[in-house]
Amino acid sequence: MALSPMDIHNKEFTRKGRNGYAAQEVDDFLDEVIASYQQVLNQNKDLQDQLDKANHNLTQYDEMKNSLNQSILVAQEAADKVKQDANAQANNVSREAQQQAQAVVAEAQAKAGQITSDAANNAARLNNESNALREETKTFQSRLAAMMQSQLDLVKSDDWNQLLKPTGLESYPELQDAISKAQPSHMAATPAVTGTTAPVPTSEPAEQPQTVVIFPDEKQASAAPAEPAQSQAEEPTFEAPASDSTKDQF
């Protein structure tokens, strides 16, 4: 069944994740729009073919008219030649031939006019529907582009750039050194651990500070930001940026 402009306008897609749509559904719907628009073009071509055929028939009727008129002239010439013998008969033949010619011409003109009028009306209607469908498609394209640009701007926000900056503790030895400095004074004598060797536990191990980095999770995107873990040494905690922007409703 052909799509109407209202079908395109009222089409709703299933949301996927926080702000997105299912790409397959969008692609399938665009395929339907393309098929429907192609159908309109085919119908318009068929109507154009019918109009061309009507014009061709009109030309044939004009040729018939000319032929009949020529026949009338021939009949009149023949009547003049035999005027003395068949003057009355010639007049009757001429009158009947003229009436027949006029009837044929009138009928042909009436049919051709009706066909031309119907074809013009159908062509105008299909052209209006085609223009309306084209405008609806342009509106859909603009809204889709705006939605995608909004998502791209969100990914490129300063909050994400700030989250991805280096923390200053890129190497493992530097991290161990920072943890050692944060330990209580009675643990200062504990040797630092390098490489991948685990530290030797003491009789009373002290709680070490932890640094928690929370990255965005699609399943938790709609939930409130997680509470950062607090350590005894009050080490900094990094959280994912919480964006206040929302996707434009489509």
Secondary structure, 3 states (H helix, E strand, C coil): CCCCHHHHHHCCCCEECCCEECHHHHHHHHHHHHHHHHHHHHHHHHHHHHHHHHHHHHHHHHHHHHHHHHHHHHHHHHHHHCHHHHHHHHHHHHHHHHHHHHHHHHHHHHHHHHHHHHHHHHHHHHHHHHHHHHHHHHHHHHHHHHHHHHHHHHHCCHHHHHHCCCCCCCCHHHHHHHHHHHCCHHHCCCCCCCCCCCCCCCCCCCCCCCCCECCCCHHHCCCCCCCCCCCCCCCCCECCCCCCCCCCCC
